[in-house]
Amino acid sequence: MAAVLEKMRDYQALVTDEVVETKYIPHSQLKYIDHADEWPISAISYPLLGIEEHEGVILMLVGVVRKDLGSGGFAEVWQDDMGREISSREYERLPDQARRRVTGPYKCWDFRVREVVVTDGPQARAELMESYEQAKRRARTEEKERQTSEVSLADAISKLADRLNTVEETTGRAKK
């Protein structure tokens, strides 16, 4: 158990104001997505932060719509063919030919880790594996005992048959 605790990360350090992911929702899809002011997500695996399922961590992330600092409304962004963000102001300044290589506009949701719950997942998994191994050993032992019992039963039946044959031969009676 001490070895497990030594390897544990400081998961609470993940709770910051730092944006860990941005989701870009095209305006054409906004009618299907209505998250009001916040978009909560729970995750047990989050590769962007190096969190894997076996660690027993539940991340509570919250996405908030990005605001345009100038207008105070929702920020619209476009993306170039390399996936880089282009602001509304930058988009307006692009020549028509460059605009053809840009996709958007998108409504941006910036996600931050709001809470981290550390479960007993790794310990429970170890206990489950241990009980699984015990069950396998028990099943192997029971199978050996069953096979031994079958052999013993077969031997007993064979000996009984031999005795009956001996008795029949001795008494001179044969079953027909």
PyMOL CGO cylinders between C-alpha atoms (Angstrom):
from pymol import cmd
from pymol.cgo import CYLINDER

trace = [
    CYLINDER, 0.00, 0.00, 0.00, 2.87, 2.38, 0.75, 0.3, 1, 1, 1, 1, 1, 1,
    CYLINDER, 2.87, 2.38, 0.75, 4.18, 1.86, -2.79, 0.3, 1, 1, 1, 1, 1, 1,
    CYLINDER, 4.18, 1.86, -2.79, 0.78, 2.82, -4.19, 0.3, 1, 1, 1, 1, 1, 1,
    CYLINDER, 0.78, 2.82, -4.19, 0.66, 6.00, -2.10, 0.3, 1, 1, 1, 1, 1, 1,
    CYLINDER, 0.66, 6.00, -2.10, 4.17, 6.98, -3.21, 0.3, 1, 1, 1, 1, 1, 1,
    CYLINDER, 4.17, 6.98, -3.21, 3.11, 6.78, -6.85, 0.3, 1, 1, 1, 1, 1, 1,
    CYLINDER, 3.11, 6.78, -6.85, -0.04, 8.88, -6.35, 0.3, 1, 1, 1, 1, 1, 1,
    CYLINDER, -0.04, 8.88, -6.35, -0.07, 12.23, -8.03, 0.3, 1, 1, 1, 1, 1, 1,
    CYLINDER, -0.07, 12.23, -8.03, -1.28, 15.46, -6.51, 0.3, 1, 1, 1, 1, 1, 1,
    CYLINDER, -1.28, 15.46, -6.51, -4.59, 15.35, -8.38, 0.3, 1, 1, 1, 1, 1, 1,
    CYLINDER, -4.59, 15.35, -8.38, -5.94, 18.41, -6.56, 0.3, 1, 1, 1, 1, 1, 1,
    CYLINDER, -5.94, 18.41, -6.56, -3.26, 20.46, -8.35, 0.3, 1, 1, 1, 1, 1, 1,
    CYLINDER, -3.26, 20.46, -8.35, -5.29, 19.91, -11.54, 0.3, 1, 1, 1, 1, 1, 1,
    CYLINDER, -5.29, 19.91, -11.54, -7.99, 22.26, -10.22, 0.3, 1, 1, 1, 1, 1, 1,
    CYLINDER, -7.99, 22.26, -10.22, -6.91, 25.59, -11.70, 0.3, 1, 1, 1, 1, 1, 1,
    CYLINDER, -6.91, 25.59, -11.70, -8.21, 28.43, -13.85, 0.3, 1, 1, 1, 1, 1, 1,
    CYLINDER, -8.21, 28.43, -13.85, -6.15, 27.07, -16.74, 0.3, 1, 1, 1, 1, 1, 1,
    CYLINDER, -6.15, 27.07, -16.74, -8.12, 26.02, -19.82, 0.3, 1, 1, 1, 1, 1, 1,
    CYLINDER, -8.12, 26.02, -19.82, -7.44, 22.32, -20.38, 0.3, 1, 1, 1, 1, 1, 1,
    CYLINDER, -7.44, 22.32, -20.38, -9.51, 21.88, -23.52, 0.3, 1, 1, 1, 1, 1, 1,
    CYLINDER, -9.51, 21.88, -23.52, -11.53, 23.92, -25.97, 0.3, 1, 1, 1, 1, 1, 1,
    CYLINDER, -11.53, 23.92, -25.97, -14.48, 22.52, -27.88, 0.3, 1, 1, 1, 1, 1, 1,
    CYLINDER, -14.48, 22.52, -27.88, -15.43, 24.26, -31.10, 0.3, 1, 1, 1, 1, 1, 1,
    CYLINDER, -15.43, 24.26, -31.10, -19.12, 24.01, -31.93, 0.3, 1, 1, 1, 1, 1, 1,
    CYLINDER, -19.12, 24.01, -31.93, -20.10, 25.11, -35.45, 0.3, 1, 1, 1, 1, 1, 1,
    CYLINDER, -20.10, 25.11, -35.45, -23.00, 27.50, -35.59, 0.3, 1, 1, 1, 1, 1, 1,
    CYLINDER, -23.00, 27.50, -35.59, -24.93, 24.92, -37.62, 0.3, 1, 1, 1, 1, 1, 1,
    CYLINDER, -24.93, 24.92, -37.62, -24.83, 22.56, -34.60, 0.3, 1, 1, 1, 1, 1, 1,
    CYLINDER, -24.83, 22.56, -34.60, -25.82, 25.09, -31.94, 0.3, 1, 1, 1, 1, 1, 1,
    CYLINDER, -25.82, 25.09, -31.94, -29.50, 24.23, -32.24, 0.3, 1, 1, 1, 1, 1, 1,
    CYLINDER, -29.50, 24.23, -32.24, -28.63, 20.68, -31.05, 0.3, 1, 1, 1, 1, 1, 1,
    CYLINDER, -28.63, 20.68, -31.05, -26.48, 21.82, -28.15, 0.3, 1, 1, 1, 1, 1, 1,
    CYLINDER, -26.48, 21.82, -28.15, -28.02, 23.84, -25.36, 0.3, 1, 1, 1, 1, 1, 1,
    CYLINDER, -28.02, 23.84, -25.36, -25.81, 23.96, -22.29, 0.3, 1, 1, 1, 1, 1, 1,
    CYLINDER, -25.81, 23.96, -22.29, -26.98, 27.33, -20.99, 0.3, 1, 1, 1, 1, 1, 1,
    CYLINDER, -26.98, 27.33, -20.99, -24.07, 29.03, -19.19, 0.3, 1, 1, 1, 1, 1, 1,
    CYLINDER, -24.07, 29.03, -19.19, -22.02, 25.98, -18.27, 0.3, 1, 1, 1, 1, 1, 1,
    CYLINDER, -22.02, 25.98, -18.27, -21.29, 22.63, -19.87, 0.3, 1, 1, 1, 1, 1, 1,
    CYLINDER, -21.29, 22.63, -19.87, -20.40, 20.10, -17.14, 0.3, 1, 1, 1, 1, 1, 1,
    CYLINDER, -20.40, 20.10, -17.14, -18.48, 16.94, -18.02, 0.3, 1, 1, 1, 1, 1, 1,
    CYLINDER, -18.48, 16.94, -18.02, -17.33, 14.08, -15.78, 0.3, 1, 1, 1, 1, 1, 1,
    CYLINDER, -17.33, 14.08, -15.78, -14.44, 11.93, -16.92, 0.3, 1, 1, 1, 1, 1, 1,
    CYLINDER, -14.44, 11.93, -16.92, -12.53, 8.95, -15.52, 0.3, 1, 1, 1, 1, 1, 1,
    CYLINDER, -12.53, 8.95, -15.52, -9.99, 9.05, -18.31, 0.3, 1, 1, 1, 1, 1, 1,
    CYLINDER, -9.99, 9.05, -18.31, -8.59, 12.27, -19.72, 0.3, 1, 1, 1, 1, 1, 1,
    CYLINDER, -8.59, 12.27, -19.72, -5.54, 11.81, -21.94, 0.3, 1, 1, 1, 1, 1, 1,
    CYLINDER, -5.54, 11.81, -21.94, -4.99, 15.56, -22.32, 0.3, 1, 1, 1, 1, 1, 1,
    CYLINDER, -4.99, 15.56, -22.32, -4.09, 15.66, -18.61, 0.3, 1, 1, 1, 1, 1, 1,
    CYLINDER, -4.09, 15.66, -18.61, -2.45, 12.23, -18.53, 0.3, 1, 1, 1, 1, 1, 1,
    CYLINDER, -2.45, 12.23, -18.53, -5.26, 10.73, -16.43, 0.3, 1, 1, 1, 1, 1, 1,
    CYLINDER, -5.26, 10.73, -16.43, -5.96, 7.07, -17.14, 0.3, 1, 1, 1, 1, 1, 1,
    CYLINDER, -5.96, 7.07, -17.14, -8.97, 5.04, -16.08, 0.3, 1, 1, 1, 1, 1, 1,
    CYLINDER, -8.97, 5.04, -16.08, -7.00, 2.72, -13.78, 0.3, 1, 1, 1, 1, 1, 1,
    CYLINDER, -7.00, 2.72, -13.78, -5.95, 5.66, -11.55, 0.3, 1, 1, 1, 1, 1, 1,
    CYLINDER, -5.95, 5.66, -11.55, -9.38, 5.85, -9.90, 0.3, 1, 1, 1, 1, 1, 1,
    CYLINDER, -9.38, 5.85, -9.90, -9.85, 9.57, -10.46, 0.3, 1, 1, 1, 1, 1, 1,
    CYLINDER, -9.85, 9.57, -10.46, -13.06, 11.33, -11.45, 0.3, 1, 1, 1, 1, 1, 1,
    CYLINDER, -13.06, 11.33, -11.45, -12.54, 14.73, -13.06, 0.3, 1, 1, 1, 1, 1, 1,
    CYLINDER, -12.54, 14.73, -13.06, -15.35, 17.25, -13.02, 0.3, 1, 1, 1, 1, 1, 1,
    CYLINDER, -15.35, 17.25, -13.02, -14.78, 19.71, -15.84, 0.3, 1, 1, 1, 1, 1, 1,
    CYLINDER, -14.78, 19.71, -15.84, -16.90, 22.72, -16.66, 0.3, 1, 1, 1, 1, 1, 1,
    CYLINDER, -16.90, 22.72, -16.66, -17.00, 24.43, -20.01, 0.3, 1, 1, 1, 1, 1, 1,
    CYLINDER, -17.00, 24.43, -20.01, -17.88, 28.09, -20.26, 0.3, 1, 1, 1, 1, 1, 1,
    CYLINDER, -17.88, 28.09, -20.26, -18.62, 29.93, -23.49, 0.3, 1, 1, 1, 1, 1, 1,
    CYLINDER, -18.62, 29.93, -23.49, -15.73, 32.19, -24.42, 0.3, 1, 1, 1, 1, 1, 1,
    CYLINDER, -15.73, 32.19, -24.42, -16.59, 35.88, -24.32, 0.3, 1, 1, 1, 1, 1, 1,
    CYLINDER, -16.59, 35.88, -24.32, -15.43, 38.54, -26.75, 0.3, 1, 1, 1, 1, 1, 1,
    CYLINDER, -15.43, 38.54, -26.75, -13.54, 41.08, -24.66, 0.3, 1, 1, 1, 1, 1, 1,
    CYLINDER, -13.54, 41.08, -24.66, -14.45, 43.88, -27.04, 0.3, 1, 1, 1, 1, 1, 1,
    CYLINDER, -14.45, 43.88, -27.04, -18.19, 43.38, -27.34, 0.3, 1, 1, 1, 1, 1, 1,
    CYLINDER, -18.19, 43.38, -27.34, -18.86, 41.36, -24.19, 0.3, 1, 1, 1, 1, 1, 1,
    CYLINDER, -18.86, 41.36, -24.19, -20.85, 38.87, -26.29, 0.3, 1, 1, 1, 1, 1, 1,
    CYLINDER, -20.85, 38.87, -26.29, -19.92, 35.36, -27.28, 0.3, 1, 1, 1, 1, 1, 1,
    CYLINDER, -19.92, 35.36, -27.28, -16.60, 35.08, -29.07, 0.3, 1, 1, 1, 1, 1, 1,
    CYLINDER, -16.60, 35.08, -29.07, -16.69, 33.66, -32.56, 0.3, 1, 1, 1, 1, 1, 1,
    CYLINDER, -16.69, 33.66, -32.56, -13.59, 32.09, -33.95, 0.3, 1, 1, 1, 1, 1, 1,
    CYLINDER, -13.59, 32.09, -33.95, -12.61, 30.53, -37.21, 0.3, 1, 1, 1, 1, 1, 1,
    CYLINDER, -12.61, 30.53, -37.21, -9.88, 27.97, -37.82, 0.3, 1, 1, 1, 1, 1, 1,
    CYLINDER, -9.88, 27.97, -37.82, -7.31, 27.87, -40.57, 0.3, 1, 1, 1, 1, 1, 1,
    CYLINDER, -7.31, 27.87, -40.57, -6.29, 24.65, -42.31, 0.3, 1, 1, 1, 1, 1, 1,
    CYLINDER, -6.29, 24.65, -42.31, -3.66, 24.05, -39.57, 0.3, 1, 1, 1, 1, 1, 1,
    CYLINDER, -3.66, 24.05, -39.57, -6.30, 24.20, -36.79, 0.3, 1, 1, 1, 1, 1, 1,
    CYLINDER, -6.30, 24.20, -36.79, -5.14, 27.58, -35.45, 0.3, 1, 1, 1, 1, 1, 1,
    CYLINDER, -5.14, 27.58, -35.45, -7.77, 29.96, -34.12, 0.3, 1, 1, 1, 1, 1, 1,
    CYLINDER, -7.77, 29.96, -34.12, -8.55, 33.12, -36.02, 0.3, 1, 1, 1, 1, 1, 1,
    CYLINDER, -8.55, 33.12, -36.02, -10.50, 35.83, -34.22, 0.3, 1, 1, 1, 1, 1, 1,
    CYLINDER, -10.50, 35.83, -34.22, -13.39, 37.72, -35.80, 0.3, 1, 1, 1, 1, 1, 1,
    CYLINDER, -13.39, 37.72, -35.80, -11.16, 40.77, -36.27, 0.3, 1, 1, 1, 1, 1, 1,
    CYLINDER, -11.16, 40.77, -36.27, -8.43, 38.72, -37.96, 0.3, 1, 1, 1, 1, 1, 1,
    CYLINDER, -8.43, 38.72, -37.96, -11.01, 37.00, -40.15, 0.3, 1, 1, 1, 1, 1, 1,
    CYLINDER, -11.01, 37.00, -40.15, -12.38, 40.34, -41.35, 0.3, 1, 1, 1, 1, 1, 1,
    CYLINDER, -12.38, 40.34, -41.35, -8.86, 41.36, -42.42, 0.3, 1, 1, 1, 1, 1, 1,
    CYLINDER, -8.86, 41.36, -42.42, -8.20, 38.19, -44.44, 0.3, 1, 1, 1, 1, 1, 1,
    CYLINDER, -8.20, 38.19, -44.44, -8.25, 38.41, -48.23, 0.3, 1, 1, 1, 1, 1, 1,
    CYLINDER, -8.25, 38.41, -48.23, -11.09, 36.48, -49.92, 0.3, 1, 1, 1, 1, 1, 1,
    CYLINDER, -11.09, 36.48, -49.92, -8.73, 33.77, -51.15, 0.3, 1, 1, 1, 1, 1, 1,
    CYLINDER, -8.73, 33.77, -51.15, -7.48, 33.10, -47.61, 0.3, 1, 1, 1, 1, 1, 1,
    CYLINDER, -7.48, 33.10, -47.61, -11.05, 33.02, -46.27, 0.3, 1, 1, 1, 1, 1, 1,
    CYLINDER, -11.05, 33.02, -46.27, -11.78, 30.00, -48.47, 0.3, 1, 1, 1, 1, 1, 1,
    CYLINDER, -11.78, 30.00, -48.47, -9.24, 27.95, -46.49, 0.3, 1, 1, 1, 1, 1, 1,
    CYLINDER, -9.24, 27.95, -46.49, -10.81, 28.91, -43.16, 0.3, 1, 1, 1, 1, 1, 1,
    CYLINDER, -10.81, 28.91, -43.16, -13.65, 27.06, -41.43, 0.3, 1, 1, 1, 1, 1, 1,
    CYLINDER, -13.65, 27.06, -41.43, -16.13, 28.51, -39.01, 0.3, 1, 1, 1, 1, 1, 1,
    CYLINDER, -16.13, 28.51, -39.01, -17.49, 30.42, -37.34, 0.3, 1, 1, 1, 1, 1, 1,
    CYLINDER, -17.49, 30.42, -37.34, -17.43, 28.42, -34.12, 0.3, 1, 1, 1, 1, 1, 1,
    CYLINDER, -17.43, 28.42, -34.12, -18.74, 29.06, -30.65, 0.3, 1, 1, 1, 1, 1, 1,
    CYLINDER, -18.74, 29.06, -30.65, -15.93, 28.18, -28.23, 0.3, 1, 1, 1, 1, 1, 1,
    CYLINDER, -15.93, 28.18, -28.23, -16.35, 26.37, -24.96, 0.3, 1, 1, 1, 1, 1, 1,
    CYLINDER, -16.35, 26.37, -24.96, -13.28, 26.59, -22.72, 0.3, 1, 1, 1, 1, 1, 1,
    CYLINDER, -13.28, 26.59, -22.72, -13.06, 23.75, -20.20, 0.3, 1, 1, 1, 1, 1, 1,
    CYLINDER, -13.06, 23.75, -20.20, -11.37, 23.90, -16.82, 0.3, 1, 1, 1, 1, 1, 1,
    CYLINDER, -11.37, 23.90, -16.82, -11.07, 21.30, -14.07, 0.3, 1, 1, 1, 1, 1, 1,
    CYLINDER, -11.07, 21.30, -14.07, -13.44, 22.35, -11.32, 0.3, 1, 1, 1, 1, 1, 1,
    CYLINDER, -13.44, 22.35, -11.32, -13.17, 19.33, -9.01, 0.3, 1, 1, 1, 1, 1, 1,
    CYLINDER, -13.17, 19.33, -9.01, -11.18, 16.12, -8.66, 0.3, 1, 1, 1, 1, 1, 1,
    CYLINDER, -11.18, 16.12, -8.66, -12.52, 13.11, -6.78, 0.3, 1, 1, 1, 1, 1, 1,
    CYLINDER, -12.52, 13.11, -6.78, -9.99, 10.44, -5.90, 0.3, 1, 1, 1, 1, 1, 1,
    CYLINDER, -9.99, 10.44, -5.90, -11.67, 7.07, -5.43, 0.3, 1, 1, 1, 1, 1, 1,
    CYLINDER, -11.67, 7.07, -5.43, -10.41, 3.78, -4.11, 0.3, 1, 1, 1, 1, 1, 1,
    CYLINDER, -10.41, 3.78, -4.11, -10.37, 2.51, -7.70, 0.3, 1, 1, 1, 1, 1, 1,
    CYLINDER, -10.37, 2.51, -7.70, -6.78, 1.23, -7.75, 0.3, 1, 1, 1, 1, 1, 1,
    CYLINDER, -6.78, 1.23, -7.75, -7.17, -0.51, -4.39, 0.3, 1, 1, 1, 1, 1, 1,
    CYLINDER, -7.17, -0.51, -4.39, -10.56, -1.96, -5.33, 0.3, 1, 1, 1, 1, 1, 1,
    CYLINDER, -10.56, -1.96, -5.33, -9.13, -3.18, -8.64, 0.3, 1, 1, 1, 1, 1, 1,
    CYLINDER, -9.13, -3.18, -8.64, -6.23, -4.87, -6.80, 0.3, 1, 1, 1, 1, 1, 1,
    CYLINDER, -6.23, -4.87, -6.80, -8.66, -6.52, -4.38, 0.3, 1, 1, 1, 1, 1, 1,
    CYLINDER, -8.66, -6.52, -4.38, -10.84, -7.63, -7.28, 0.3, 1, 1, 1, 1, 1, 1,
    CYLINDER, -10.84, -7.63, -7.28, -7.83, -9.16, -9.03, 0.3, 1, 1, 1, 1, 1, 1,
    CYLINDER, -7.83, -9.16, -9.03, -6.80, -10.89, -5.81, 0.3, 1, 1, 1, 1, 1, 1,
    CYLINDER, -6.80, -10.89, -5.81, -10.29, -12.33, -5.31, 0.3, 1, 1, 1, 1, 1, 1,
    CYLINDER, -10.29, -12.33, -5.31, -10.35, -13.36, -8.98, 0.3, 1, 1, 1, 1, 1, 1,
    CYLINDER, -10.35, -13.36, -8.98, -7.05, -15.22, -8.54, 0.3, 1, 1, 1, 1, 1, 1,
    CYLINDER, -7.05, -15.22, -8.54, -8.40, -16.89, -5.39, 0.3, 1, 1, 1, 1, 1, 1,
    CYLINDER, -8.40, -16.89, -5.39, -11.53, -17.96, -7.27, 0.3, 1, 1, 1, 1, 1, 1,
    CYLINDER, -11.53, -17.96, -7.27, -9.39, -19.42, -10.06, 0.3, 1, 1, 1, 1, 1, 1,
    CYLINDER, -9.39, -19.42, -10.06, -7.28, -21.38, -7.54, 0.3, 1, 1, 1, 1, 1, 1,
    CYLINDER, -7.28, -21.38, -7.54, -10.44, -22.62, -5.81, 0.3, 1, 1, 1, 1, 1, 1,
    CYLINDER, -10.44, -22.62, -5.81, -11.94, -23.70, -9.15, 0.3, 1, 1, 1, 1, 1, 1,
    CYLINDER, -11.94, -23.70, -9.15, -8.71, -25.58, -10.07, 0.3, 1, 1, 1, 1, 1, 1,
    CYLINDER, -8.71, -25.58, -10.07, -8.72, -27.32, -6.67, 0.3, 1, 1, 1, 1, 1, 1,
    CYLINDER, -8.72, -27.32, -6.67, -12.39, -28.27, -7.02, 0.3, 1, 1, 1, 1, 1, 1,
    CYLINDER, -12.39, -28.27, -7.02, -11.76, -29.59, -10.54, 0.3, 1, 1, 1, 1, 1, 1,
    CYLINDER, -11.76, -29.59, -10.54, -8.86, -31.76, -9.30, 0.3, 1, 1, 1, 1, 1, 1,
    CYLINDER, -8.86, -31.76, -9.30, -11.04, -33.06, -6.45, 0.3, 1, 1, 1, 1, 1, 1,
    CYLINDER, -11.04, -33.06, -6.45, -13.85, -33.85, -8.90, 0.3, 1, 1, 1, 1, 1, 1,
    CYLINDER, -13.85, -33.85, -8.90, -11.46, -35.71, -11.18, 0.3, 1, 1, 1, 1, 1, 1,
    CYLINDER, -11.46, -35.71, -11.18, -10.05, -37.63, -8.21, 0.3, 1, 1, 1, 1, 1, 1,
    CYLINDER, -10.05, -37.63, -8.21, -13.59, -38.50, -7.09, 0.3, 1, 1, 1, 1, 1, 1,
    CYLINDER, -13.59, -38.50, -7.09, -14.50, -39.70, -10.58, 0.3, 1, 1, 1, 1, 1, 1,
    CYLINDER, -14.50, -39.70, -10.58, -11.40, -41.90, -10.71, 0.3, 1, 1, 1, 1, 1, 1,
    CYLINDER, -11.40, -41.90, -10.71, -12.20, -43.29, -7.24, 0.3, 1, 1, 1, 1, 1, 1,
    CYLINDER, -12.20, -43.29, -7.24, -15.80, -43.95, -8.29, 0.3, 1, 1, 1, 1, 1, 1,
    CYLINDER, -15.80, -43.95, -8.29, -14.67, -45.65, -11.48, 0.3, 1, 1, 1, 1, 1, 1,
    CYLINDER, -14.67, -45.65, -11.48, -12.24, -47.81, -9.47, 0.3, 1, 1, 1, 1, 1, 1,
    CYLINDER, -12.24, -47.81, -9.47, -15.00, -48.74, -6.99, 0.3, 1, 1, 1, 1, 1, 1,
    CYLINDER, -15.00, -48.74, -6.99, -17.39, -49.67, -9.82, 0.3, 1, 1, 1, 1, 1, 1,
    CYLINDER, -17.39, -49.67, -9.82, -14.65, -51.70, -11.51, 0.3, 1, 1, 1, 1, 1, 1,
    CYLINDER, -14.65, -51.70, -11.51, -13.86, -53.55, -8.24, 0.3, 1, 1, 1, 1, 1, 1,
    CYLINDER, -13.86, -53.55, -8.24, -17.58, -54.18, -7.63, 0.3, 1, 1, 1, 1, 1, 1,
    CYLINDER, -17.58, -54.18, -7.63, -17.96, -55.56, -11.15, 0.3, 1, 1, 1, 1, 1, 1,
    CYLINDER, -17.96, -55.56, -11.15, -14.92, -57.80, -10.62, 0.3, 1, 1, 1, 1, 1, 1,
    CYLINDER, -14.92, -57.80, -10.62, -16.42, -59.12, -7.33, 0.3, 1, 1, 1, 1, 1, 1,
    CYLINDER, -16.42, -59.12, -7.33, -19.77, -59.77, -8.95, 0.3, 1, 1, 1, 1, 1, 1,
    CYLINDER, -19.77, -59.77, -8.95, -18.05, -61.67, -11.75, 0.3, 1, 1, 1, 1, 1, 1,
    CYLINDER, -18.05, -61.67, -11.75, -16.08, -63.63, -9.14, 0.3, 1, 1, 1, 1, 1, 1,
    CYLINDER, -16.08, -63.63, -9.14, -19.26, -64.39, -7.18, 0.3, 1, 1, 1, 1, 1, 1,
    CYLINDER, -19.26, -64.39, -7.18, -21.06, -65.50, -10.33, 0.3, 1, 1, 1, 1, 1, 1,
    CYLINDER, -21.06, -65.50, -10.33, -18.20, -67.73, -11.33, 0.3, 1, 1, 1, 1, 1, 1,
    CYLINDER, -18.20, -67.73, -11.33, -18.04, -69.20, -7.85, 0.3, 1, 1, 1, 1, 1, 1,
    CYLINDER, -18.04, -69.20, -7.85, -21.76, -69.84, -7.54, 0.3, 1, 1, 1, 1, 1, 1,
    CYLINDER, -21.76, -69.84, -7.54, -22.05, -70.90, -11.14, 0.3, 1, 1, 1, 1, 1, 1,
    CYLINDER, -22.05, -70.90, -11.14, -24.78, -68.49, -11.90, 0.3, 1, 1, 1, 1, 1, 1,
    CYLINDER, -24.78, -68.49, -11.90, -24.61, -66.21, -14.86, 0.3, 1, 1, 1, 1, 1, 1,
    CYLINDER, -24.61, -66.21, -14.86, -27.08, -63.56, -15.58, 0.3, 1, 1, 1, 1, 1, 1,
    CYLINDER, -27.08, -63.56, -15.58, -28.80, -63.72, -18.89, 0.3, 1, 1, 1, 1, 1, 1,
]
cmd.load_cgo(trace, "trace")
